[in-house]
């Protein structure tokens, strides 16, 4: 048998007068634009730091040619400001041990903040988390003008790392480079120019040693002849001559490089830039005033963006008269020996076995390009250290905040 309802419970709650309900609805409608504007303002403030990187990524080559003050210099960053190498103040770990030094490089139209925070100051990303989890690791961040040619920025990265190692030889131990998108291409270009500089240095030292040895030999023969005339040696004995010690090889950043992490890097080029180039080429061939105008606007994109079409890593490729051909010549930059490459690929799809996965990948970089033909070459020299990981249902940006990607970095770096 059911219990009777209490009289208070049975009484319906009184409704507000209609005019109050109408007034509340009008108030909410009136506040909506201001709430939306406030949300947009907060989002704008959180992403204000991207303004200059986006401008440089789109037109950075033109800004640099005009020596515009908005041009981003190639520099380490700390506290949202450029820092000279000499002002980094790096110190060895406890006991005087050199620190594993991790250098982060952003991609096109990015900056160092993408490695540090995401949505708000509490959303820590790879750099600060790595510093917390591995206190003896030193994390450094680089910002650069992504509108310049990749090879130009590659040379500057080589120069910056050379200066870093020369300035802090006891503080910088094993070197780890982490690049996202275009940043990974800069790492490969810098390695190419570092090897070129090392070969030129060896050649120059060899020529100098040859010259010094010839001069020393002539001097020794002259001294031997003079000694023989003044004080002839007993039969069978040779005069004591001095031999020159060869100068030790300088320790470069390549000698310290241990790991390279490539996150969503278009190693074989970007399908978006390939389509942009093809569209511009077709419009120019049509040769009507409107199509020429649209093609001219498309061609205003920066040199850095254009280099992404086929991932051009050396000067000779973009300087070639055939650089704008549909299939231009491209220098194959070999992998560095004794360096472990970690190729991390994002994919919008669950499955990694479809043509859509290979072409669209993470939405900005195709998975086939991110995996890179050079990292899958069966005829590559033995002993290459290459690890490839595919992360499904990740787009280009979430590679920078995914917990699994961070865990992979932490385990390999630690």
JOGI-V154787 format. One record per residue. SS is DSSP state (A for helix, B for strand, O for the rest). PHI is phi in degrees with one decimal (* if undefined). PSI is psi in radians with two decimals (NA if undefined). Layout:
<<SS PHI PSI> <SS PHI PSI>>
This chain:
<<O * 2.29> <O -79.3 2.54> <O -78.2 2.53> <O -68.9 2.53> <O -69.8 2.46> <O -64.4 2.56> <A -63.8 -0.61> <A -69.2 -0.64> <A -69.8 -0.55> <A -75.0 -0.28> <O -81.1 2.10> <O -64.6 2.53> <O -66.9 2.43> <O -68.5 2.40> <O -85.5 2.55> <O -67.2 2.68> <O -61.4 2.63> <A -59.4 -0.68> <A -64.7 -0.55> <A -70.1 -0.68> <A -65.2 -0.71> <A -64.5 -0.72> <A -64.3 -0.69> <A -65.4 -0.73> <A -63.8 -0.73> <A -64.0 -0.68> <A -63.4 -0.74> <A -64.1 -0.71> <A -64.1 -0.64> <A -70.8 -0.60> <A -78.6 -0.36> <A -55.2 -0.84> <A -60.7 -0.65> <A -71.1 -0.68> <A -63.2 -0.74> <A -64.0 -0.72> <A -65.0 -0.66> <A -64.0 -0.73> <A -64.4 -0.75> <A -63.1 -0.67> <A -64.1 -0.76> <A -63.9 -0.72> <A -63.6 -0.71> <A -62.8 -0.72> <A -65.4 -0.68> <A -65.8 -0.50> <O -110.7 0.25> <O -62.3 -0.52> <O -65.5 -0.28> <A -80.7 -0.21> <A -57.0 -0.93> <A -67.5 -0.77> <A -59.8 -0.67> <A -65.8 -0.75> <A -61.3 -0.75> <A -69.4 -0.65> <A -64.2 -0.63> <A -80.9 -0.71> <A -136.3 0.46> <A -61.7 -0.59> <A -65.7 -0.66> <A -70.8 -0.67> <A -62.6 -0.76> <A -65.1 -0.67> <A -64.6 -0.55> <O -91.2 0.03> <O 54.9 0.71> <O -69.2 2.44> <O -66.2 -0.28> <O -83.3 -0.03> <O -67.9 2.26> <O -80.5 2.18> <O -79.2 2.77> <O -81.9 1.97> <B -159.3 2.73> <B -69.3 2.70> <B -126.9 2.50> <B -154.3 2.31> <O 53.7 0.77> <O 60.1 0.51> <B -142.2 2.68> <B -69.2 2.48> <B -130.4 2.22> <O -69.1 2.66> <A -57.3 -0.73> <A -64.3 -0.38> <A -95.3 0.04> <O -68.8 -0.57> <O 63.1 0.73> <O -71.1 2.45> <O -127.0 2.61> <O -64.4 2.88> <O -74.7 3.13> <A -57.5 2.36> <A 86.1 0.11> <A 78.0 0.21> <O -75.4 2.41> <O -67.0 2.62> <B -93.7 2.53> <B -66.4 2.15> <B -109.6 2.13> <B -107.9 2.17> <B -112.5 2.15> <B -100.6 2.36> <B -127.2 2.22> <O -78.8 3.12> <O -104.4 -2.83> <O -58.7 2.28> <O 61.7 0.42> <O -108.6 -3.10> <O -151.8 -3.05> <A -67.7 -0.34> <A -64.8 -0.49> <A -62.9 -0.38> <A -90.4 -0.16> <O -109.6 -0.96> <B -136.7 2.76> <O -116.4 -1.80> <O -92.7 1.52> <O 95.7 2.84> <O -67.6 -0.36> <O -83.4 -0.18> <O -90.0 1.43> <B -78.2 2.46> <O -109.9 -2.79> <A -58.0 -0.80> <A -61.1 -1.07> <A -61.8 -0.63> <A -65.7 -0.70> <A -64.5 -0.68> <A -65.2 -0.62> <A -72.7 -0.76> <A -75.5 -0.53> <O -128.1 1.43> <O -59.7 -0.46> <O -84.0 -0.04> <O -87.3 2.42> <B -104.8 2.13> <B -105.3 2.24> <B -123.5 2.62> <B -126.2 2.42> <B -115.7 2.41> <B -120.4 2.49> <O -149.4 2.90> <O -81.0 1.77> <O -77.7 0.02> <O -86.6 -0.20> <O -78.8 2.89> <O -58.1 2.52> <A -59.0 -0.69> <A -67.3 -0.59> <A -64.2 -0.80> <A -68.9 -0.54> <A -63.0 -0.74> <A -61.4 -0.73> <A -68.1 -0.61> <A -64.6 -0.74> <A -58.1 -0.78> <A -65.7 -0.70> <A -66.9 -0.76> <A -68.5 -0.61> <A -61.9 -0.77> <A -65.8 -0.68> <A -61.2 -0.82> <A -68.4 -0.66> <A -69.5 -0.57> <A -79.9 -0.61> <O -126.8 1.12> <O -65.6 -0.46> <O -93.6 -0.35> <O -90.6 -0.60> <B -90.2 2.01> <B -99.0 -2.12> <B -67.4 2.47> <B -108.0 2.33> <B -125.5 2.23> <B -111.9 2.28> <B -123.0 2.08> <B -125.2 2.37> <B -106.9 2.23> <O 55.7 -2.09> <A -59.3 -0.52> <A -58.7 -0.61> <A -67.3 -0.61> <A -67.3 -0.62> <A -61.7 -0.69> <A -62.0 -0.80> <A -66.6 -0.67> <A -65.8 -0.73> <A -62.3 -0.68> <A -62.3 -0.67> <A -62.0 -0.81> <A -73.9 -0.49> <A -67.6 -0.71> <A -66.1 -0.69> <A -60.8 -0.77> <A -64.1 -0.67> <A -65.5 -0.71> <A -65.7 -0.74> <A -63.8 -0.67> <A -65.6 -0.74> <A -64.0 -0.71> <A -64.6 -0.75> <A -65.1 -0.74> <A -64.8 -0.65> <A -63.9 -0.73> <A -66.8 -0.73> <A -64.7 -0.74> <A -62.8 -0.67> <A -64.7 -0.74> <A -65.2 -0.78> <A -64.4 -0.71> <A -64.2 -0.71> <A -64.3 -0.77> <A -65.6 -0.71> <A -65.4 -0.67> <A -64.1 -0.75> <A -63.0 -0.76> <A -64.2 -0.71> <A -65.8 -0.69> <A -64.4 -0.68> <A -66.6 -0.76> <A -64.4 -0.67> <A -63.4 -0.73> <A -64.0 -0.70> <A -67.3 -0.72> <A -63.9 -0.66> <A -64.9 -0.61> <A -73.4 -0.68> <A -79.0 -0.78> <O -141.1 1.52> <O -61.3 2.39> <O -80.4 2.66> <O -61.6 2.73> <O -60.1 2.38> <O 89.9 -0.16> <O -100.3 2.48> <O -107.4 2.51> <O -62.4 2.57> <O -75.4 2.13> <O -117.7 2.66> <O -92.3 2.43> <O -107.6 2.46> <O -85.2 2.25> <O -76.4 2.40> <O -75.7 2.42> <O -65.2 2.42> <O -65.8 2.57> <O -69.8 2.28> <O -66.0 2.53> <O -83.1 1.94> <O -97.6 3.01> <A -67.9 -0.44> <A -64.5 -0.62> <A -66.2 -0.43> <A -96.9 -0.21> <B -69.0 2.17> <B -110.3 -0.84> <B -134.3 2.56> <B -128.5 2.14> <B -106.4 2.16> <B -114.9 1.86> <B -102.3 1.92> <O 57.9 0.78> <O -94.3 2.23> <O -77.7 1.29> <O -62.8 -0.49> <O -111.1 0.27> <O 105.3 2.87> <O -103.3 2.24> <A -67.0 -0.48> <A -66.9 -0.80> <A -70.4 -0.59> <A -61.9 -0.73> <A -68.4 -0.67> <A -63.2 -0.77> <A -64.4 -0.76> <A -64.4 -0.72> <A -62.0 -0.80> <A -61.9 -0.71> <A -63.7 -0.77> <A -65.6 -0.78> <A -62.5 -0.65> <A -69.2 -0.60> <A -70.1 -0.56> <A -61.7 -0.64> <O 62.6 0.73> <O -107.2 2.78> <A -57.9 -0.84> <A -62.5 -0.71> <A -69.4 -0.63> <A -65.2 -0.65> <A -65.8 -0.79> <A -65.5 -0.71> <A -62.9 -0.70> <A -63.0 -0.68> <A -65.5 -0.74> <A -61.8 -0.63> <O -74.9 -0.09> <O -77.3 -0.15> <O -61.9 2.73> <O -69.9 2.86> <A -64.2 -0.58> <A -62.9 -0.72> <A -65.7 -0.76> <A -62.6 -0.63> <A -65.6 -0.39> <O -70.1 -0.24> <O -57.6 -0.83> <O -127.6 0.38> <O 53.4 1.06> <O -77.4 2.12> <O -108.8 -0.19> <O -128.1 2.72> <A -58.9 -0.71> <A -60.0 -0.48> <A -71.1 -0.83> <A -80.3 -0.30> <A -81.8 -0.21> <O -65.1 2.47> <O -64.3 -0.27> <O -101.7 0.30> <O -63.7 -0.50> <O -93.9 0.06> <O -63.6 2.82> <O -63.1 -0.64> <O -127.5 1.42> <O -77.3 2.82> <O -67.2 2.57> <O -142.5 2.24> <O -76.1 2.26> <O -84.0 2.04> <O -92.0 1.99> <O -69.2 2.76> <O -73.3 2.64> <O -76.8 2.36> <O -69.2 2.64> <O 65.2 0.27> <O -113.1 2.34> <B -91.0 2.03> <B -94.6 2.29> <B -115.5 1.88> <B -99.5 1.90> <B -108.1 2.10> <B -115.1 2.29> <B -99.8 2.68> <B -146.3 2.37> <O -72.0 -0.38> <O -94.7 2.83> <O -76.4 -0.63> <O -96.6 2.47> <O -106.3 0.41> <O -124.5 0.64> <O -129.4 2.80> <A -66.7 -0.58> <A -62.5 -0.69> <A -61.9 -0.81> <A -64.3 -0.65> <A -84.6 -0.86> <A -90.9 -0.52> <O 53.0 -2.10> <O -89.1 0.19> <O 102.2 -0.50> <O -118.8 -0.52> <O -126.2 2.16> <O -63.0 2.53> <A -64.9 -0.60> <A -64.1 -0.69> <A -71.0 -0.69> <A -65.2 -0.65> <A -68.3 -0.58> <O 74.0 2.19> <A -62.5 -0.62> <A -67.2 -0.44> <A -84.8 -0.14> <A -118.8 0.23> <O -70.7 2.01> <O -69.2 -0.32> <O -94.1 0.19> <O -66.0 2.66> <O -57.6 2.54> <O -66.3 2.70> <O 92.6 0.01> <O -68.0 2.39> <B -104.5 1.81> <B -134.6 2.22> <B -124.0 2.22> <B -118.0 2.27> <B -128.7 2.39> <B -111.0 2.26> <B -112.5 1.84> <B -72.1 2.72> <O 57.1 0.70> <O -126.6 2.37> <O -96.6 3.12> <O -57.0 -0.68> <O -79.2 -0.60> <A -74.6 -0.16> <A -59.9 -0.43> <A -86.1 -0.09> <O -134.8 0.04> <O -72.2 2.28> <A -62.0 -0.61> <A -67.9 -0.69> <A -64.2 -0.76> <A -62.4 -0.75> <A -60.9 -0.66> <A -62.7 -0.83> <A -60.5 -0.82> <A -61.3 -0.77> <A -65.3 -0.69> <A -76.5 -0.64> <A -76.0 -0.67> <O -71.6 NA>>
